[in-house]
Amino acid sequence: MGPTRSGQEVGPHLTTVTKEVVVNNGPDFQQLLRNSLAVLLLCAALVLLCYWFVDRPVAFYVHERRFADYPALKWLTYPPPILQAWVPVVLVALMVRRVWGPSLLDLFDQHSHSGRIDIRTASDHVTICSE
């Protein structure tokens, strides 16, 4: 059926990597849909809360204090045109680099932390390192 763990048979979509960690990489799309919808609803609720209790009061405060009349603050609202032109190019270059190479976090990653569980995914491959 599948790999064993401590003498127990594990299902075909379960992969044991260490003695206590089991990764479920089975195609359970209903659970994924439920979790995605729950997170989406939570995110929408948080956005509404932030809009009503943070964004609107700050906008009214800034409008009442006439912050738009300060030249330094007005200058900050207009990014330089050279920045506007190069940001899409830099983002595309970073995405291409991420596809064909390790991420910046992987370059600085140190494997000397004891007891740390490190999960990386590339296609269907899951690696868990535990010490």
KOLDRENVO-363690 format. One record per residue: residue number from 1; residue in three letters; x, y, z of N, C-alpha, C, CB in turn. Coordinates in nm, 2 decimals, padded with zeros to 4 digits. Glycine has a CB too. Layout:
<vexdrens>
+-----+-----+--------+--------+--------+--------+--------+--------+--------+--------+--------+--------+--------+--------+
|   n | res |     nx |     ny |     nz |    cax |    cay |    caz |     cx |     cy |     cz |    cbx |    cby |    cbz |
+-----+-----+--------+--------+--------+--------+--------+--------+--------+--------+--------+--------+--------+--------+
| NUM | ALA |      X |      Y |      Z |      X |      Y |      Z |      X |      Y |      Z |      X |      Y |      Z |
...
+-----+-----+--------+--------+--------+--------+--------+--------+--------+--------+--------+--------+--------+--------+
</vexdrens>
This chain:
<vexdrens>
+-----+-----+--------+--------+--------+--------+--------+--------+--------+--------+--------+--------+--------+--------+
|   n | res |     nx |     ny |     nz |    cax |    cay |    caz |     cx |     cy |     cz |    cbx |    cby |    cbz |
+-----+-----+--------+--------+--------+--------+--------+--------+--------+--------+--------+--------+--------+--------+
|   1 | MET |  00.08 | -00.12 |  00.00 |  00.00 |  00.00 |  00.00 |  00.09 |  00.12 |  00.00 | -00.09 |  00.00 |  00.12 |
|   2 | GLY |  00.17 |  00.14 |  00.09 |  00.26 |  00.26 |  00.10 |  00.37 |  00.24 |  00.20 |  00.18 |  00.38 |  00.14 |
|   3 | PRO |  00.45 |  00.34 |  00.22 |  00.56 |  00.33 |  00.32 |  00.51 |  00.30 |  00.46 |  00.65 |  00.45 |  00.31 |
|   4 | THR |  00.59 |  00.25 |  00.54 |  00.55 |  00.22 |  00.68 |  00.61 |  00.32 |  00.77 |  00.58 |  00.07 |  00.72 |
|   5 | ARG |  00.55 |  00.33 |  00.89 |  00.60 |  00.42 |  00.99 |  00.59 |  00.34 |  01.12 |  00.54 |  00.56 |  01.00 |
|   6 | SER |  00.69 |  00.31 |  01.19 |  00.69 |  00.24 |  01.32 |  00.61 |  00.11 |  01.31 |  00.63 |  00.33 |  01.43 |
|   7 | GLY |  00.62 |  00.04 |  01.19 |  00.55 | -00.08 |  01.18 |  00.40 | -00.06 |  01.13 |  00.55 | -00.16 |  01.30 |
|   8 | GLN |  00.36 |  00.06 |  01.11 |  00.22 |  00.08 |  01.06 |  00.22 |  00.11 |  00.91 |  00.16 |  00.20 |  01.14 |
|   9 | GLU |  00.11 |  00.07 |  00.85 |  00.10 |  00.09 |  00.71 |  00.04 |  00.23 |  00.69 |  00.00 | -00.02 |  00.64 |
|  10 | VAL |  00.10 |  00.30 |  00.59 |  00.05 |  00.44 |  00.57 | -00.01 |  00.44 |  00.43 |  00.17 |  00.55 |  00.58 |
|  11 | GLY | -00.12 |  00.53 |  00.41 | -00.19 |  00.53 |  00.28 | -00.10 |  00.57 |  00.16 | -00.30 |  00.63 |  00.29 |
|  12 | PRO | -00.16 |  00.55 |  00.04 | -00.08 |  00.58 | -00.08 | -00.04 |  00.72 | -00.10 | -00.15 |  00.53 | -00.20 |
|  13 | HIS | -00.11 |  00.82 | -00.04 | -00.08 |  00.96 | -00.06 |  00.00 |  01.02 |  00.06 | -00.20 |  01.04 | -00.09 |
|  14 | LEU |  00.04 |  00.93 |  00.15 |  00.11 |  00.98 |  00.27 |  00.26 |  00.95 |  00.25 |  00.06 |  00.93 |  00.40 |
|  15 | THR |  00.35 |  01.04 |  00.28 |  00.49 |  01.02 |  00.27 |  00.55 |  01.04 |  00.41 |  00.55 |  01.10 |  00.16 |
|  16 | THR |  00.62 |  00.94 |  00.46 |  00.69 |  00.97 |  00.59 |  00.83 |  01.01 |  00.55 |  00.69 |  00.84 |  00.68 |
|  17 | VAL |  00.88 |  01.11 |  00.62 |  01.01 |  01.17 |  00.59 |  01.10 |  01.15 |  00.72 |  01.00 |  01.31 |  00.56 |
|  18 | THR |  01.04 |  01.17 |  00.83 |  01.12 |  01.15 |  00.96 |  01.04 |  01.06 |  01.04 |  01.15 |  01.29 |  01.03 |
|  19 | LYS |  01.09 |  01.03 |  01.16 |  01.02 |  00.93 |  01.25 |  00.89 |  00.98 |  01.30 |  01.11 |  00.90 |  01.36 |
|  20 | GLU |  00.86 |  01.11 |  01.31 |  00.73 |  01.16 |  01.36 |  00.66 |  01.25 |  01.27 |  00.76 |  01.23 |  01.49 |
|  21 | VAL |  00.72 |  01.30 |  01.16 |  00.65 |  01.39 |  01.07 |  00.59 |  01.32 |  00.95 |  00.75 |  01.50 |  01.02 |
|  22 | VAL |  00.46 |  01.33 |  00.92 |  00.40 |  01.27 |  00.80 |  00.34 |  01.38 |  00.72 |  00.29 |  01.17 |  00.85 |
|  23 | VAL |  00.38 |  01.39 |  00.59 |  00.33 |  01.49 |  00.50 |  00.22 |  01.43 |  00.41 |  00.44 |  01.55 |  00.41 |
|  24 | ASN |  00.10 |  01.49 |  00.41 | -00.01 |  01.44 |  00.33 | -00.01 |  01.52 |  00.20 | -00.15 |  01.46 |  00.40 |
|  25 | ASN |  00.03 |  01.46 |  00.09 |  00.03 |  01.52 | -00.04 | -00.07 |  01.46 | -00.13 |  00.17 |  01.52 | -00.10 |
|  26 | GLY | -00.18 |  01.41 | -00.08 | -00.29 |  01.36 | -00.16 | -00.37 |  01.47 | -00.22 | -00.37 |  01.27 | -00.08 |
|  27 | PRO | -00.44 |  01.43 | -00.33 | -00.52 |  01.53 | -00.40 | -00.66 |  01.55 | -00.34 | -00.54 |  01.49 | -00.55 |
|  28 | ASP | -00.66 |  01.62 | -00.22 | -00.78 |  01.65 | -00.15 | -00.83 |  01.79 | -00.18 | -00.77 |  01.63 |  00.00 |
|  29 | PHE | -00.89 |  01.81 | -00.30 | -00.93 |  01.94 | -00.35 | -01.05 |  02.00 | -00.27 | -00.96 |  01.94 | -00.50 |
|  30 | GLN | -01.13 |  01.92 | -00.22 | -01.25 |  01.97 | -00.14 | -01.19 |  02.04 | -00.01 | -01.34 |  01.86 | -00.10 |
|  31 | GLN | -01.10 |  01.98 |  00.05 | -01.04 |  02.05 |  00.17 | -00.97 |  02.18 |  00.13 | -00.94 |  01.95 |  00.24 |
|  32 | LEU | -00.90 |  02.17 |  00.02 | -00.83 |  02.29 | -00.03 | -00.93 |  02.40 | -00.06 | -00.75 |  02.26 | -00.16 |
|  33 | LEU | -01.04 |  02.37 | -00.12 | -01.15 |  02.47 | -00.15 | -01.20 |  02.52 | -00.03 | -01.26 |  02.40 | -00.24 |
|  34 | ARG | -01.23 |  02.44 |  00.07 | -01.29 |  02.49 |  00.20 | -01.19 |  02.58 |  00.27 | -01.33 |  02.37 |  00.29 |
|  35 | ASN | -01.07 |  02.54 |  00.27 | -00.97 |  02.62 |  00.34 | -00.95 |  02.76 |  00.27 | -00.83 |  02.55 |  00.35 |
|  36 | SER | -00.95 |  02.75 |  00.13 | -00.93 |  02.87 |  00.05 | -01.05 |  02.97 |  00.07 | -00.91 |  02.84 | -00.09 |
|  37 | LEU | -01.17 |  02.92 |  00.07 | -01.29 |  03.00 |  00.10 | -01.29 |  03.06 |  00.24 | -01.41 |  02.92 |  00.07 |
|  38 | ALA | -01.25 |  02.98 |  00.33 | -01.24 |  03.03 |  00.47 | -01.14 |  03.15 |  00.48 | -01.21 |  02.92 |  00.57 |
|  39 | VAL | -01.02 |  03.13 |  00.42 | -00.92 |  03.23 |  00.43 | -00.96 |  03.35 |  00.35 | -00.79 |  03.18 |  00.37 |
|  40 | LEU | -01.03 |  03.33 |  00.24 | -01.08 |  03.45 |  00.16 | -01.18 |  03.53 |  00.23 | -01.14 |  03.40 |  00.02 |
|  41 | LEU | -01.28 |  03.46 |  00.30 | -01.38 |  03.53 |  00.38 | -01.31 |  03.60 |  00.50 | -01.48 |  03.44 |  00.43 |
|  42 | LEU | -01.21 |  03.54 |  00.56 | -01.14 |  03.61 |  00.67 | -01.07 |  03.73 |  00.62 | -01.04 |  03.51 |  00.74 |
|  43 | CYS | -01.01 |  03.72 |  00.51 | -00.93 |  03.83 |  00.45 | -01.03 |  03.95 |  00.42 | -00.86 |  03.79 |  00.32 |
|  44 | ALA | -01.15 |  03.91 |  00.36 | -01.24 |  04.02 |  00.33 | -01.29 |  04.09 |  00.45 | -01.36 |  03.96 |  00.25 |
|  45 | ALA | -01.32 |  04.01 |  00.56 | -01.36 |  04.07 |  00.68 | -01.26 |  04.16 |  00.74 | -01.40 |  03.96 |  00.78 |
|  46 | LEU | -01.13 |  04.12 |  00.74 | -01.02 |  04.20 |  00.79 | -01.00 |  04.33 |  00.70 | -00.89 |  04.13 |  00.79 |
|  47 | VAL | -01.02 |  04.32 |  00.57 | -01.01 |  04.44 |  00.49 | -01.12 |  04.54 |  00.52 | -01.02 |  04.40 |  00.34 |
|  48 | LEU | -01.25 |  04.49 |  00.54 | -01.35 |  04.58 |  00.58 | -01.33 |  04.64 |  00.72 | -01.49 |  04.50 |  00.59 |
|  49 | LEU | -01.28 |  04.57 |  00.81 | -01.25 |  04.62 |  00.94 | -01.14 |  04.73 |  00.93 | -01.20 |  04.51 |  01.04 |
|  50 | CYS | -01.04 |  04.71 |  00.86 | -00.93 |  04.81 |  00.84 | -00.98 |  04.93 |  00.77 | -00.82 |  04.75 |  00.76 |
|  51 | TYR | -01.07 |  04.91 |  00.67 | -01.13 |  05.02 |  00.60 | -01.21 |  05.11 |  00.69 | -01.22 |  04.98 |  00.48 |
|  52 | TRP | -01.30 |  05.05 |  00.77 | -01.39 |  05.13 |  00.85 | -01.32 |  05.19 |  00.98 | -01.50 |  05.05 |  00.90 |
|  53 | PHE | -01.22 |  05.12 |  01.03 | -01.17 |  05.16 |  01.16 | -01.02 |  05.22 |  01.15 | -01.17 |  05.05 |  01.26 |
|  54 | VAL | -00.96 |  05.21 |  01.04 | -00.82 |  05.26 |  01.02 | -00.82 |  05.36 |  00.90 | -00.72 |  05.15 |  01.00 |
|  55 | ASP | -00.86 |  05.32 |  00.79 | -00.84 |  05.40 |  00.67 | -00.92 |  05.52 |  00.67 | -00.87 |  05.32 |  00.54 |
|  56 | ARG | -01.05 |  05.51 |  00.70 | -01.14 |  05.63 |  00.69 | -01.10 |  05.73 |  00.80 | -01.29 |  05.58 |  00.71 |
|  57 | PRO | -01.08 |  05.69 |  00.93 | -01.04 |  05.79 |  01.03 | -00.91 |  05.86 |  00.99 | -01.03 |  05.73 |  01.16 |
|  58 | VAL | -00.82 |  05.79 |  00.94 | -00.69 |  05.85 |  00.90 | -00.71 |  05.95 |  00.78 | -00.58 |  05.74 |  00.86 |
|  59 | ALA | -00.79 |  05.91 |  00.69 | -00.82 |  06.00 |  00.57 | -00.89 |  06.12 |  00.62 | -00.90 |  05.92 |  00.47 |
|  60 | PHE | -00.99 |  06.11 |  00.71 | -01.05 |  06.23 |  00.76 | -00.96 |  06.32 |  00.83 | -01.17 |  06.19 |  00.84 |
|  61 | TYR | -00.87 |  06.26 |  00.92 | -00.77 |  06.34 |  00.99 | -00.68 |  06.41 |  00.90 | -00.69 |  06.24 |  01.09 |
|  62 | VAL | -00.63 |  06.35 |  00.80 | -00.53 |  06.41 |  00.70 | -00.61 |  06.52 |  00.63 | -00.48 |  06.30 |  00.61 |
|  63 | HIS | -00.73 |  06.50 |  00.59 | -00.80 |  06.60 |  00.52 | -00.83 |  06.72 |  00.60 | -00.94 |  06.54 |  00.46 |
|  64 | GLU | -00.87 |  06.70 |  00.73 | -00.90 |  06.81 |  00.82 | -00.78 |  06.89 |  00.85 | -00.96 |  06.76 |  00.95 |
|  65 | ARG | -00.66 |  06.83 |  00.86 | -00.54 |  06.90 |  00.90 | -00.47 |  06.96 |  00.77 | -00.44 |  06.80 |  00.97 |
|  66 | ARG | -00.53 |  06.94 |  00.66 | -00.48 |  07.00 |  00.53 | -00.33 |  06.96 |  00.50 | -00.49 |  07.15 |  00.53 |
|  67 | PHE | -00.30 |  06.83 |  00.52 | -00.17 |  06.78 |  00.49 | -00.13 |  06.79 |  00.34 | -00.16 |  06.63 |  00.53 |
|  68 | ALA | -00.23 |  06.80 |  00.25 | -00.20 |  06.81 |  00.11 | -00.13 |  06.95 |  00.08 | -00.33 |  06.80 |  00.03 |
|  69 | ASP | -00.14 |  07.04 |  00.17 | -00.08 |  07.17 |  00.14 |  00.07 |  07.17 |  00.17 | -00.14 |  07.28 |  00.23 |
|  70 | TYR |  00.13 |  07.07 |  00.24 |  00.27 |  07.07 |  00.26 |  00.34 |  07.02 |  00.14 |  00.30 |  06.97 |  00.38 |
|  71 | PRO |  00.44 |  07.10 |  00.09 |  00.51 |  07.06 | -00.04 |  00.58 |  06.93 | -00.03 |  00.60 |  07.17 | -00.08 |
|  72 | ALA |  00.64 |  06.90 |  00.08 |  00.72 |  06.78 |  00.10 |  00.63 |  06.66 |  00.09 |  00.80 |  06.78 |  00.23 |
|  73 | LEU |  00.51 |  06.66 |  00.15 |  00.42 |  06.55 |  00.14 |  00.36 |  06.54 |  00.01 |  00.31 |  06.57 |  00.25 |
|  74 | LYS |  00.33 |  06.65 | -00.06 |  00.28 |  06.64 | -00.20 |  00.38 |  06.58 | -00.29 |  00.24 |  06.78 | -00.25 |
|  75 | TRP |  00.51 |  06.61 | -00.27 |  00.62 |  06.56 | -00.36 |  00.63 |  06.41 | -00.34 |  00.75 |  06.62 | -00.32 |
|  76 | LEU |  00.60 |  06.35 | -00.22 |  00.61 |  06.21 | -00.20 |  00.51 |  06.13 | -00.27 |  00.60 |  06.18 | -00.05 |
|  77 | THR |  00.40 |  06.19 | -00.31 |  00.29 |  06.12 | -00.38 |  00.32 |  06.10 | -00.53 |  00.16 |  06.20 | -00.37 |
|  78 | TYR |  00.42 |  06.16 | -00.58 |  00.46 |  06.14 | -00.72 |  00.60 |  06.08 | -00.73 |  00.46 |  06.28 | -00.80 |
|  79 | PRO |  00.60 |  05.95 | -00.76 |  00.73 |  05.88 | -00.78 |  00.80 |  05.93 | -00.90 |  00.71 |  05.73 | -00.78 |
|  80 | PRO |  00.93 |  05.92 | -00.90 |  01.01 |  05.97 | -01.02 |  00.97 |  05.88 | -01.14 |  01.16 |  05.96 | -01.00 |
|  81 | PRO |  00.96 |  05.94 | -01.26 |  00.93 |  05.86 | -01.38 |  01.03 |  05.75 | -01.41 |  00.92 |  05.95 | -01.50 |
|  82 | ILE |  01.15 |  05.76 | -01.38 |  01.25 |  05.66 | -01.40 |  01.22 |  05.53 | -01.32 |  01.40 |  05.70 | -01.38 |
|  83 | LEU |  01.17 |  05.56 | -01.20 |  01.13 |  05.45 | -01.11 |  01.01 |  05.38 | -01.16 |  01.10 |  05.50 | -00.97 |
|  84 | GLN |  00.91 |  05.45 | -01.21 |  00.79 |  05.39 | -01.27 |  00.83 |  05.31 | -01.40 |  00.69 |  05.50 | -01.31 |
|  85 | ALA |  00.93 |  05.35 | -01.47 |  00.97 |  05.27 | -01.59 |  01.04 |  05.15 | -01.56 |  01.05 |  05.36 | -01.68 |
|  86 | TRP |  01.13 |  05.14 | -01.45 |  01.21 |  05.03 | -01.43 |  01.15 |  04.93 | -01.33 |  01.34 |  05.08 | -01.37 |
|  87 | VAL |  01.05 |  04.96 | -01.25 |  00.99 |  04.87 | -01.16 |  00.94 |  04.74 | -01.23 |  00.88 |  04.93 | -01.07 |
|  88 | PRO |  00.86 |  04.75 | -01.33 |  00.81 |  04.63 | -01.40 |  00.93 |  04.54 | -01.45 |  00.72 |  04.67 | -01.51 |
|  89 | VAL |  01.03 |  04.60 | -01.50 |  01.15 |  04.53 | -01.55 |  01.21 |  04.45 | -01.44 |  01.25 |  04.62 | -01.63 |
|  90 | VAL |  01.23 |  04.52 | -01.33 |  01.30 |  04.45 | -01.21 |  01.21 |  04.34 | -01.16 |  01.32 |  04.56 | -01.10 |
|  91 | LEU |  01.08 |  04.36 | -01.15 |  00.99 |  04.25 | -01.10 |  00.99 |  04.13 | -01.19 |  00.85 |  04.31 | -01.09 |
|  92 | VAL |  00.99 |  04.15 | -01.32 |  01.00 |  04.04 | -01.42 |  01.13 |  03.97 | -01.41 |  00.98 |  04.09 | -01.56 |
|  93 | ALA |  01.24 |  04.04 | -01.39 |  01.37 |  03.98 | -01.37 |  01.38 |  03.90 | -01.25 |  01.48 |  04.09 | -01.37 |
|  94 | LEU |  01.32 |  03.95 | -01.14 |  01.32 |  03.87 | -01.01 |  01.23 |  03.74 | -01.03 |  01.27 |  03.96 | -00.90 |
|  95 | MET |  01.12 |  03.75 | -01.10 |  01.04 |  03.63 | -01.12 |  01.11 |  03.53 | -01.21 |  00.91 |  03.67 | -01.19 |
|  96 | VAL |  01.18 |  03.57 | -01.31 |  01.26 |  03.48 | -01.39 |  01.37 |  03.42 | -01.31 |  01.31 |  03.55 | -01.52 |
|  97 | ARG |  01.44 |  03.50 | -01.23 |  01.54 |  03.44 | -01.15 |  01.49 |  03.34 | -01.05 |  01.62 |  03.55 | -01.07 |
|  98 | ARG |  01.37 |  03.36 | -01.00 |  01.31 |  03.27 | -00.90 |  01.27 |  03.14 | -00.97 |  01.19 |  03.33 | -00.83 |
|  99 | VAL |  01.23 |  03.15 | -01.10 |  01.19 |  03.02 | -01.17 |  01.32 |  02.94 | -01.19 |  01.12 |  03.06 | -01.30 |
| 100 | TRP |  01.43 |  03.00 | -01.23 |  01.55 |  02.92 | -01.27 |  01.66 |  02.92 | -01.17 |  01.60 |  02.98 | -01.40 |
| 101 | GLY |  01.63 |  02.97 | -01.05 |  01.74 |  02.97 | -00.95 |  01.68 |  02.97 | -00.81 |  01.83 |  03.08 | -00.97 |
| 102 | PRO |  01.76 |  02.96 | -00.71 |  01.71 |  02.96 | -00.57 |  01.66 |  03.10 | -00.54 |  01.82 |  02.91 | -00.47 |
| 103 | SER |  01.57 |  03.11 | -00.44 |  01.53 |  03.24 | -00.40 |  01.63 |  03.31 | -00.31 |  01.39 |  03.23 | -00.32 |
| 104 | LEU |  01.62 |  03.43 | -00.28 |  01.72 |  03.50 | -00.20 |  01.72 |  03.45 | -00.06 |  01.68 |  03.65 | -00.20 |
| 105 | LEU |  01.61 |  03.40 | -00.01 |  01.61 |  03.34 |  00.12 |  01.69 |  03.21 |  00.12 |  01.46 |  03.31 |  00.17 |
| 106 | ASP |  01.68 |  03.13 |  00.01 |  01.76 |  03.01 |  00.00 |  01.91 |  03.04 |  00.00 |  01.72 |  02.93 | -00.12 |
| 107 | LEU |  01.95 |  03.15 | -00.05 |  02.09 |  03.18 | -00.06 |  02.14 |  03.21 |  00.08 |  02.11 |  03.30 | -00.15 |
| 108 | PHE |  02.06 |  03.26 |  00.17 |  02.11 |  03.30 |  00.30 |  02.06 |  03.20 |  00.41 |  02.05 |  03.43 |  00.34 |
| 109 | ASP |  02.00 |  03.09 |  00.36 |  01.95 |  02.99 |  00.46 |  02.07 |  02.91 |  00.52 |  01.85 |  02.89 |  00.38 |
| 110 | GLN |  02.06 |  02.89 |  00.65 |  02.17 |  02.81 |  00.72 |  02.10 |  02.69 |  00.78 |  02.24 |  02.90 |  00.83 |
| 111 | HIS |  02.15 |  02.57 |  00.76 |  02.09 |  02.45 |  00.81 |  02.15 |  02.41 |  00.94 |  02.12 |  02.34 |  00.71 |
| 112 | SER |  02.20 |  02.51 |  01.02 |  02.26 |  02.47 |  01.14 |  02.17 |  02.48 |  01.26 |  02.38 |  02.56 |  01.17 |
| 113 | HIS |  02.04 |  02.52 |  01.24 |  01.95 |  02.53 |  01.35 |  01.90 |  02.39 |  01.39 |  01.83 |  02.62 |  01.31 |
| 114 | SER |  01.91 |  02.35 |  01.51 |  01.87 |  02.22 |  01.55 |  01.72 |  02.22 |  01.58 |  01.95 |  02.18 |  01.68 |
| 115 | GLY |  01.65 |  02.12 |  01.55 |  01.51 |  02.10 |  01.57 |  01.42 |  02.18 |  01.48 |  01.49 |  02.14 |  01.71 |
| 116 | ARG |  01.48 |  02.24 |  01.38 |  01.40 |  02.32 |  01.29 |  01.34 |  02.23 |  01.18 |  01.48 |  02.44 |  01.23 |
| 117 | ILE |  01.21 |  02.26 |  01.15 |  01.15 |  02.18 |  01.04 |  01.15 |  02.28 |  00.92 |  01.01 |  02.13 |  01.07 |
| 118 | ASP |  01.21 |  02.24 |  00.81 |  01.22 |  02.32 |  00.69 |  01.14 |  02.26 |  00.58 |  01.37 |  02.34 |  00.65 |
| 119 | ILE |  01.04 |  02.33 |  00.53 |  00.95 |  02.27 |  00.43 |  00.97 |  02.35 |  00.30 |  00.80 |  02.27 |  00.47 |
| 120 | ARG |  01.01 |  02.29 |  00.19 |  01.03 |  02.35 |  00.06 |  00.95 |  02.27 | -00.04 |  01.18 |  02.36 |  00.02 |
| 121 | THR |  00.89 |  02.33 | -00.13 |  00.82 |  02.26 | -00.23 |  00.87 |  02.30 | -00.37 |  00.67 |  02.28 | -00.22 |
| 122 | ALA |  00.89 |  02.20 | -00.46 |  00.92 |  02.23 | -00.60 |  00.85 |  02.12 | -00.67 |  01.08 |  02.22 | -00.62 |
| 123 | SER |  00.75 |  02.16 | -00.75 |  00.65 |  02.07 | -00.81 |  00.58 |  01.98 | -00.71 |  00.73 |  01.98 | -00.92 |
| 124 | ASP |  00.60 |  01.85 | -00.71 |  00.53 |  01.77 | -00.61 |  00.63 |  01.72 | -00.51 |  00.47 |  01.65 | -00.68 |
| 125 | HIS |  00.75 |  01.77 | -00.51 |  00.86 |  01.72 | -00.42 |  00.85 |  01.80 | -00.29 |  01.00 |  01.74 | -00.48 |
| 126 | VAL |  00.84 |  01.73 | -00.18 |  00.84 |  01.79 | -00.04 |  00.96 |  01.74 |  00.04 |  00.70 |  01.76 |  00.03 |
| 127 | THR |  01.03 |  01.83 |  00.09 |  01.15 |  01.79 |  00.17 |  01.13 |  01.85 |  00.31 |  01.28 |  01.84 |  00.11 |
| 128 | ILE |  01.14 |  01.76 |  00.41 |  01.14 |  01.81 |  00.55 |  01.27 |  01.77 |  00.62 |  01.01 |  01.75 |  00.62 |
| 129 | CYS |  01.33 |  01.87 |  00.67 |  01.46 |  01.84 |  00.74 |  01.43 |  01.86 |  00.89 |  01.58 |  01.93 |  00.69 |
| 130 | SER |  01.46 |  01.77 |  00.97 |  01.44 |  01.78 |  01.11 |  01.56 |  01.71 |  01.18 |  01.31 |  01.72 |  01.16 |
| 131 | GLU |  01.61 |  01.78 |  01.28 |  01.72 |  01.72 |  01.36 |  01.68 |  01.70 |  01.50 |  01.84 |  01.82 |  01.35 |
+-----+-----+--------+--------+--------+--------+--------+--------+--------+--------+--------+--------+--------+--------+
</vexdrens>
